Amino acid sequence: MKKMKRLLIPILAALALPTAVEANWFGKYNSRFDAKEACNKWKEKGDKYSESYIDGYDIKRKNGEIVSARPKDAWREINSRSCRNEESTKQYLGFELKSGEKKLKKYFKY
């Protein structure tokens, strides 16, 4: 019986003390950096698509004079998810773009 009491007290103490892992169970991150990293990982798992846009002009010159100028197309990759820091509430907000609407999807509190 005494052995059980001796084992029970350390087990209860270990369960009662908070740990770093336990802190993340409720969506709390230990630092702003950790919250930002978690949000960025979530962001990278989102959908990606490309869009065309005009990036200035493709200009051809001959003897210093402009011979032709036409709009130059370029492509950029767009992520459907984004992260924004909200200092007042100490959290990163995870937004997702679906069907043309940007909606708040996740909170990363620190």
Backbone bond lengths (Angstrom), bond angles and torsions (degrees), N, CA, C in turn:
res aa  C-N    CA-C-N  psi(-1)  N-CA   C-N-CA  omega(-1)  CA-C   N-CA-C  phi
1 M - - - 1.444 - - 1.535 111.03 -
2 K 1.351 116.09 -41.21 1.461 119.88 179.52 1.523 110.88 -65.32
3 K 1.355 117.26 -35.00 1.457 120.37 178.84 1.524 110.53 -64.85
4 M 1.306 116.42 -37.86 1.465 120.51 -179.86 1.523 110.58 -66.58
5 K 1.321 117.38 -39.25 1.458 121.21 178.08 1.525 110.43 -65.64
6 R 1.341 115.47 -39.55 1.457 119.86 179.19 1.532 111.22 -64.22
7 L 1.312 117.57 -35.65 1.461 121.72 178.55 1.530 111.60 -78.52
8 L 1.303 116.42 -34.64 1.456 120.92 -175.80 1.528 112.16 -66.18
9 I 1.303 117.99 -41.28 1.468 121.38 -178.23 1.530 112.01 -62.99
10 P 1.344 121.18 -48.36 1.473 119.57 177.50 1.535 112.99 -64.30
11 I 1.315 116.73 -35.28 1.473 119.85 178.66 1.523 110.48 -65.16
12 L 1.322 117.24 -45.44 1.467 120.62 178.31 1.521 111.39 -63.75
13 A 1.328 117.21 -39.36 1.465 120.83 179.10 1.524 110.50 -64.87
14 A 1.321 117.59 -41.44 1.468 121.17 179.88 1.523 111.19 -64.97
15 L 1.315 116.61 -37.51 1.471 120.10 179.33 1.522 112.41 -72.83
16 A 1.319 116.54 -30.45 1.463 120.77 -176.74 1.526 112.75 -79.47
17 L 1.335 118.09 -26.67 1.457 120.74 -177.57 1.524 110.71 -78.19
18 P 1.319 117.39 133.02 1.471 119.49 178.60 1.523 110.85 -72.49
19 T 1.304 115.18 146.84 1.464 120.93 177.39 1.516 108.97 -123.44
20 A 1.321 115.99 169.21 1.466 121.06 179.32 1.517 110.69 -63.44
21 V 1.330 116.82 -37.29 1.465 120.30 179.25 1.519 110.21 -66.36
22 E 1.323 116.11 -42.92 1.461 121.02 -179.39 1.528 111.30 -61.99
23 A 1.315 117.19 -33.83 1.464 120.84 -178.90 1.524 110.95 -63.25
24 N 1.336 117.82 -31.27 1.456 120.95 -179.92 1.527 113.42 -83.40
25 W 1.321 118.77 -10.28 1.458 120.89 178.75 1.518 110.96 -60.99
26 F 1.293 118.65 -31.86 1.451 122.35 -175.69 1.527 112.18 -102.22
27 G 1.333 118.01 17.31 1.455 121.60 177.01 1.507 113.83 82.21
28 K 1.308 118.53 14.70 1.464 122.64 179.32 1.515 108.30 -96.70
29 Y 1.311 116.88 134.33 1.461 121.62 176.28 1.519 108.38 -109.91
30 N 1.310 116.28 149.99 1.464 121.47 -174.75 1.519 113.39 -68.71
31 S 1.327 117.11 -24.09 1.458 119.73 -177.86 1.523 110.09 -151.21
32 R 1.313 114.22 167.91 1.464 120.91 176.44 1.530 109.85 -61.85
33 F 1.332 115.93 -40.32 1.457 121.80 179.39 1.529 110.98 -59.22
34 D 1.349 117.40 -46.22 1.460 121.40 -179.95 1.525 111.42 -62.61
35 A 1.327 116.72 -41.14 1.464 120.82 179.03 1.527 110.61 -64.97
36 K 1.329 116.44 -40.98 1.465 120.58 179.36 1.527 110.73 -65.17
37 E 1.328 116.76 -42.99 1.468 120.86 178.42 1.530 110.83 -61.52
38 A 1.320 117.03 -43.48 1.465 120.91 179.72 1.525 110.79 -63.52
39 C 1.316 116.57 -41.44 1.460 120.57 178.92 1.528 110.39 -65.53
40 N 1.329 117.27 -41.40 1.460 120.66 179.12 1.530 111.74 -64.93
41 K 1.333 117.56 -37.47 1.472 120.53 176.21 1.518 110.33 -64.13
42 W 1.326 116.74 -42.54 1.466 121.48 177.25 1.533 109.69 -62.16
43 K 1.321 116.13 -42.24 1.467 122.08 -179.53 1.531 111.30 -59.90
44 E 1.331 116.93 -43.28 1.461 121.04 -177.79 1.529 112.88 -66.35
45 K 1.319 117.67 -21.64 1.464 121.39 178.85 1.531 112.52 -80.90
46 G 1.316 116.59 -6.66 1.469 120.91 -178.92 1.515 112.07 -76.90
47 D 1.326 115.50 174.00 1.462 121.67 178.47 1.521 110.06 -70.81
48 K 1.325 114.97 148.36 1.465 121.32 176.97 1.518 108.32 -125.22
49 Y 1.300 115.90 142.60 1.453 120.28 175.14 1.517 108.98 -146.42
50 S 1.320 115.44 161.75 1.457 120.70 -177.99 1.513 109.39 -109.99
51 E 1.322 115.03 150.47 1.453 119.21 175.52 1.515 109.02 -137.93
52 S 1.306 114.05 150.59 1.455 120.64 179.40 1.521 108.89 -93.04
53 Y 1.297 116.25 145.01 1.453 120.63 175.31 1.522 108.59 -149.28
54 I 1.295 116.19 160.75 1.460 121.33 179.33 1.524 108.40 -84.75
55 D 1.324 115.17 126.35 1.461 120.58 -177.37 1.530 109.04 -117.73
56 G 1.305 117.00 67.56 1.465 120.31 178.75 1.511 111.90 78.70
57 Y 1.304 115.79 -151.43 1.460 121.47 -176.57 1.519 110.95 -128.31
58 D 1.317 113.97 143.82 1.455 121.13 172.71 1.525 106.03 -90.56
59 I 1.311 116.39 107.38 1.474 121.05 -172.74 1.529 110.21 -107.61
60 K 1.310 115.57 128.93 1.462 120.94 175.00 1.517 107.89 -108.74
61 R 1.331 114.56 132.48 1.465 120.41 -178.95 1.528 110.08 -120.00
62 K 1.299 113.92 150.89 1.462 120.58 174.35 1.514 107.35 -138.94
63 N 1.320 115.89 120.06 1.462 121.77 -176.55 1.531 112.19 55.90
64 G 1.321 115.90 36.90 1.457 120.20 177.66 1.517 115.09 83.64
65 E 1.341 117.79 -8.00 1.473 121.01 179.73 1.519 109.64 -102.46
66 I 1.325 115.74 145.39 1.456 121.15 179.16 1.525 109.10 -74.10
67 V 1.323 114.84 121.66 1.466 120.59 178.98 1.524 109.45 -91.61
68 S 1.338 116.68 -43.57 1.466 120.19 178.04 1.521 109.61 -150.69
69 A 1.289 114.40 152.44 1.464 121.09 176.53 1.519 107.84 -143.98
70 R 1.322 115.17 124.48 1.466 118.88 177.78 1.533 109.07 -136.76
71 P 1.326 116.41 152.29 1.468 118.63 179.68 1.526 110.59 -60.11
72 K 1.309 115.29 138.54 1.458 121.53 -179.69 1.534 108.43 -102.20
73 D 1.330 115.74 119.33 1.463 120.82 177.92 1.520 110.45 -79.99
74 A 1.290 115.28 146.15 1.459 121.26 175.11 1.524 107.88 -140.79
75 W 1.302 115.69 162.29 1.460 121.49 178.82 1.517 108.89 -118.91
76 R 1.316 115.29 143.57 1.461 119.36 173.18 1.525 108.46 -136.03
77 E 1.319 114.57 149.07 1.456 119.98 179.49 1.524 109.00 -90.14
78 I 1.308 115.60 132.41 1.459 122.61 179.87 1.524 108.07 -113.75
79 N 1.326 116.35 135.78 1.459 121.68 176.78 1.526 107.91 -99.09
80 S 1.327 116.72 138.44 1.462 120.27 -179.65 1.529 112.42 -72.99
81 R 1.329 116.66 -15.74 1.464 121.09 -178.94 1.527 110.23 -114.64
82 S 1.327 115.56 150.48 1.460 120.76 176.96 1.524 109.74 -145.55
83 C 1.333 115.66 159.03 1.465 122.30 179.95 1.523 109.53 -121.63
84 R 1.318 115.83 140.38 1.461 120.60 176.81 1.524 109.21 -136.86
85 N 1.322 116.05 132.60 1.461 120.99 179.20 1.528 109.52 -81.54
86 E 1.307 115.85 132.17 1.463 121.63 175.93 1.533 106.55 -117.16
87 E 1.329 115.25 96.56 1.473 121.44 -175.61 1.526 112.77 -59.49
88 S 1.326 116.91 -40.28 1.466 120.35 -174.06 1.526 112.88 -61.81
89 T 1.330 117.73 -31.29 1.463 120.64 179.75 1.523 112.38 -107.80
90 K 1.333 116.88 3.69 1.456 123.24 179.51 1.527 111.62 52.62
91 Q 1.333 114.16 58.11 1.449 118.82 177.93 1.524 111.10 -156.27
92 Y 1.325 115.38 156.91 1.458 121.63 170.79 1.519 106.98 -98.05
93 L 1.304 115.69 137.11 1.457 121.60 178.73 1.517 108.74 -103.73
94 G 1.321 116.29 131.36 1.460 121.86 178.81 1.512 110.38 -101.88
95 F 1.330 116.66 116.25 1.460 122.52 -179.78 1.521 109.74 -105.86
96 E 1.339 116.09 148.80 1.456 120.71 177.13 1.524 109.50 -132.08
97 L 1.321 115.56 136.77 1.460 122.67 179.69 1.520 108.74 -97.44
98 K 1.312 116.41 114.19 1.467 122.62 178.35 1.519 108.57 -133.84
99 S 1.307 116.91 129.56 1.471 123.14 178.27 1.530 111.60 52.78
100 G 1.308 116.53 39.33 1.460 120.81 176.75 1.516 114.98 80.08
101 E 1.337 118.35 -0.13 1.462 121.73 -179.99 1.523 110.50 -113.53
102 K 1.318 115.68 134.86 1.459 121.68 177.81 1.521 107.97 -95.76
103 K 1.357 116.30 118.01 1.465 120.40 -177.33 1.523 110.73 -123.57
104 L 1.323 114.74 144.50 1.464 121.74 176.66 1.529 108.50 -73.28
105 K 1.336 116.42 122.98 1.458 121.02 -175.59 1.520 114.27 -114.68
106 K 1.344 118.54 -35.51 1.463 120.82 -174.38 1.518 111.81 -141.00
107 Y 1.335 114.95 155.19 1.461 122.98 175.86 1.515 108.73 -121.36
108 F 1.316 117.47 134.90 1.453 123.29 177.59 1.525 107.62 -123.32
109 K 1.333 116.30 88.78 1.468 121.56 -174.63 1.511 111.12 -82.54
110 Y 1.324 115.74 143.89 1.468 121.13 176.04 1.495 110.69 -130.49
